[in-house]
Amino acid sequence: MTDLLHPIEIDRPTRIAFGPGLVGTVGKWATEKGITRSLVVADAFNAARIDLLDLPGDVTVFGEVKPEPDIPNLDAALALAARVQPQLVIGFGGGSAMDLAKLVAVLPGSGQSLHEVVGPEKIAGRRVALAQVATTSGTGSEAGSRALVTDPATQNKLAVQSRHMIADLAVVDPDLTLTVPRAVTAATGVDALAHCAEAFTSRKAHPLIDLYAIEGIRLVGRFLARAVADGSDREARAGLALASLYGGFCLGPVNTTAGHAVAYPLGTRHHIAHGLACAVIFPHTLAFNAPAAPEKTALILDALGLGGAPDVLAASHGYCAGLGIEMRLSGLGVSQSDLAAMAEEAHAIRRLLDNNPREMSRERILAIYRAAL
C-alpha cells in the first residue's frame, strides 16, 4: 500500500493570523464575538505584556506557567478558571502556556479529571472559546490538538489529544519573538526542525504532511542561523515562526518519533527545557534512522545546507553545535548514573517509538545517551 492510500485526517485552527503586528487580532476577534470575560494563561514574562492583546472587558491573568508544566501548575490554573468562569481562554507564550491553555479551556465544569482524558479523543467537549498566541518559534502548539503535562509522581509526561483543544483562533506574530534570547532561539528552532524531520521520516509519514515537513526544514535551514546571529532580523524571525507553525501541522496527524521520546526524560527528570533536550538528541536519532529512510534523510540534510555529508551524525551534530547549543548531556547536569533509568522511561513511550522507522531498543536508547553524554 502506498502512502497515498493511507487515510489521514487534518484538523486546523478555525482561523490563523500570521504576520508581523497581528498580536492585536485576538482582541478584535474577541470583540466581534462579544467576549467580555477572558483568562490569559501565560508565563511571567508574557503576563507583563498582555496589553498587546488588546482584549475587551474583564481580563484575568494566570501568569505562573512553568517551563515544563506539571500537574500542580495545571491545577492552579484550573482553580483560577473555575473562579473566573471565562468565556475565552488565551494561551500567550510558548508551548507550555499554550498546552495549559488547552486544558484550561476544556476541563473546568466538564466532570472529567486530567487522568481521565489522557490519550486520544477522550475529552467530552468545550464550552468556551480558545485562542492561542505564540511568542516562541519551536513547538507549533498553536496549531495542534495535543497538550503535555508532567506527572511529578511518575516523572512522565501525560499526553492529551483532542479535537476539542484546537484553537478557534491562532495568532502567529513573529515580532513577538524578537525578545527571545539567542540560546532559546537556537534550541527552539531545532525543536521545530525535529518536529518536521521526525514527521517526515515517521512510519506514519504521508505526502500531505511531507509538504509541510520538508518546507519547515528548509525554512529552518535558511533562517535559524540568521536569527541566532541577529535577533532583530525580522525576516529571519518570520521564517522561523512559519517553520514552527508547519511543524505544528505535522504533529496532529503524524506526530513525532524516537527523537522526542528520548528527549522527554531530560525534561521530566532534569528540567532541561524541551527545545534544548530535543536539540541534543536530534543528531543521534536522525543518524540512527538514516538507514531506514536514506532518501528522506538526504533531503533533510540538503534542506539544512548539509547536502553530501558522508556522516549524518557528524553533520547534524556540527550544525546544532554551530548554533551555540550545548550538545553534551554532562554539560546540562546529567550524570552517567541517570542514563539507565532514563532509557527505561524513554523506551516505555510507545505512542512515539512505535512511529519510528527503525525499532529502537532500550539498549540503543542507552547507547544514544552515552554518546551524547
Secondary structure as the mmCIF struct_conf table of DSSP 4:
data_model
#
loop_
_struct_conf.conf_type_id
_struct_conf.id
_struct_conf.beg_label_comp_id
_struct_conf.beg_label_asym_id
_struct_conf.beg_label_seq_id
_struct_conf.end_label_comp_id
_struct_conf.end_label_asym_id
_struct_conf.end_label_seq_id
HELX_RH_3T_P HELX_RH_3T_P1 ASP A 3 LEU A 5
BEND BEND1 HIS A 6 HIS A 6
BEND BEND2 THR A 14 THR A 14
STRN STRN1 ARG A 15 PHE A 18
BEND BEND3 GLY A 19 GLY A 19
TURN_TY1_P TURN_TY1_P1 PRO A 20 GLY A 21
TURN_TY1_P TURN_TY1_P2 VAL A 23 GLY A 24
HELX_RH_AL_P HELX_RH_AL_P1 THR A 25 GLU A 32
TURN_TY1_P TURN_TY1_P3 LYS A 33 GLY A 34
STRN STRN2 ARG A 37 ALA A 42
HELX_RH_AL_P HELX_RH_AL_P2 ALA A 44 ALA A 47
TURN_TY1_P TURN_TY1_P4 ALA A 48 ARG A 49
HELX_RH_3T_P HELX_RH_3T_P2 ILE A 50 LEU A 53
BEND BEND4 GLY A 57 GLY A 57
STRN STRN3 ASP A 58 PHE A 62
BEND BEND5 PRO A 67 GLU A 68
STRN STRN4 ASP A 70 ASP A 70
HELX_RH_AL_P HELX_RH_AL_P3 ILE A 71 VAL A 84
BEND BEND6 GLN A 87 GLN A 87
STRN STRN5 LEU A 88 GLY A 93
BEND BEND7 GLY A 94 GLY A 94
HELX_RH_AL_P HELX_RH_AL_P4 GLY A 95 VAL A 106
BEND BEND8 LEU A 107 LEU A 107
TURN_TY1_P TURN_TY1_P5 PRO A 108 GLY A 109
BEND BEND9 SER A 110 GLY A 111
HELX_RH_AL_P HELX_RH_AL_P5 LEU A 114 VAL A 117
STRN STRN6 GLY A 119 PRO A 120
BEND BEND10 GLU A 121 GLU A 121
BEND BEND11 VAL A 128 VAL A 128
STRN STRN7 ALA A 129 ALA A 134
BEND BEND12 THR A 136 GLY A 138
HELX_RH_3T_P HELX_RH_3T_P3 SER A 141 ALA A 143
BEND BEND13 SER A 145 SER A 145
STRN STRN8 ARG A 146 ASP A 151
TURN_TY1_P TURN_TY1_P6 PRO A 152 GLN A 155
STRN STRN9 ASN A 156 GLN A 161
HELX_RH_3T_P HELX_RH_3T_P4 ARG A 163 MET A 165
BEND BEND14 ILE A 166 ILE A 166
BEND BEND15 ASP A 168 ASP A 168
STRN STRN10 LEU A 169 VAL A 172
HELX_RH_3T_P HELX_RH_3T_P5 PRO A 174 THR A 177
TURN_TY1_P TURN_TY1_P7 LEU A 178 THR A 179
BEND BEND16 VAL A 180 VAL A 180
HELX_RH_AL_P HELX_RH_AL_P6 ARG A 182 THR A 201
BEND BEND17 SER A 202 SER A 202
TURN_TY1_P TURN_TY1_P8 ARG A 203 LYS A 204
HELX_RH_AL_P HELX_RH_AL_P7 PRO A 207 ALA A 229
TURN_TY1_P TURN_TY1_P9 GLY A 231 SER A 232
HELX_RH_AL_P HELX_RH_AL_P8 ARG A 234 LEU A 251
TURN_TY1_P TURN_TY1_P10 GLY A 252 VAL A 254
HELX_RH_AL_P HELX_RH_AL_P9 ALA A 258 HIS A 270
HELX_RH_AL_P HELX_RH_AL_P10 HIS A 274 ASN A 289
HELX_RH_3T_P HELX_RH_3T_P6 ALA A 290 ALA A 292
BEND BEND18 ALA A 293 ALA A 293
HELX_RH_AL_P HELX_RH_AL_P11 PRO A 294 ALA A 303
TURN_TY1_P TURN_TY1_P11 LEU A 304 GLY A 305
TURN_TY1_P TURN_TY1_P12 GLY A 307 GLY A 308
BEND BEND19 PRO A 310 PRO A 310
HELX_RH_AL_P HELX_RH_AL_P12 VAL A 312 GLY A 322
TURN_TY1_P TURN_TY1_P13 LEU A 323 GLY A 324
HELX_RH_3T_P HELX_RH_3T_P7 LEU A 329 LEU A 332
TURN_TY1_P TURN_TY1_P14 GLY A 333 GLY A 333
HELX_RH_3T_P HELX_RH_3T_P8 GLN A 336 ASP A 338
HELX_RH_AL_P HELX_RH_AL_P13 LEU A 339 HIS A 347
TURN_TY1_P TURN_TY1_P15 ALA A 348 ALA A 348
HELX_RH_AL_P HELX_RH_AL_P14 ARG A 350 LEU A 353
TURN_TY1_P TURN_TY1_P16 ASP A 354 ASN A 355
BEND BEND20 ASN A 356 ARG A 358
HELX_RH_AL_P HELX_RH_AL_P15 ARG A 362 ALA A 372
#
